[in-house]
Amino acid sequence: AYKYVSELWRKKQSDVMRFLQRVRCWEYRQQPSIVRLTRPTRPDKARRLGFKAKQ
């Protein structure tokens, strides 16, 4: 799954990525200027940097 996500990030012009960016951009505009996220936006990169999901 992480490989698929990292592949998506590499191909930023793909339809899926464009849709994701558009939806996220809209969501971010609806929120206040500073918001603490519960999970990383890029799970593949977060895992590479040492993030572990807590339950």
Secondary structure, DSSP 8 states (H G I E B T S, - for coil): -HHHHHHHHH-TTSHHHHHHHHHHHHHHHHS-SS---SS-S-HHHHHHTT-----
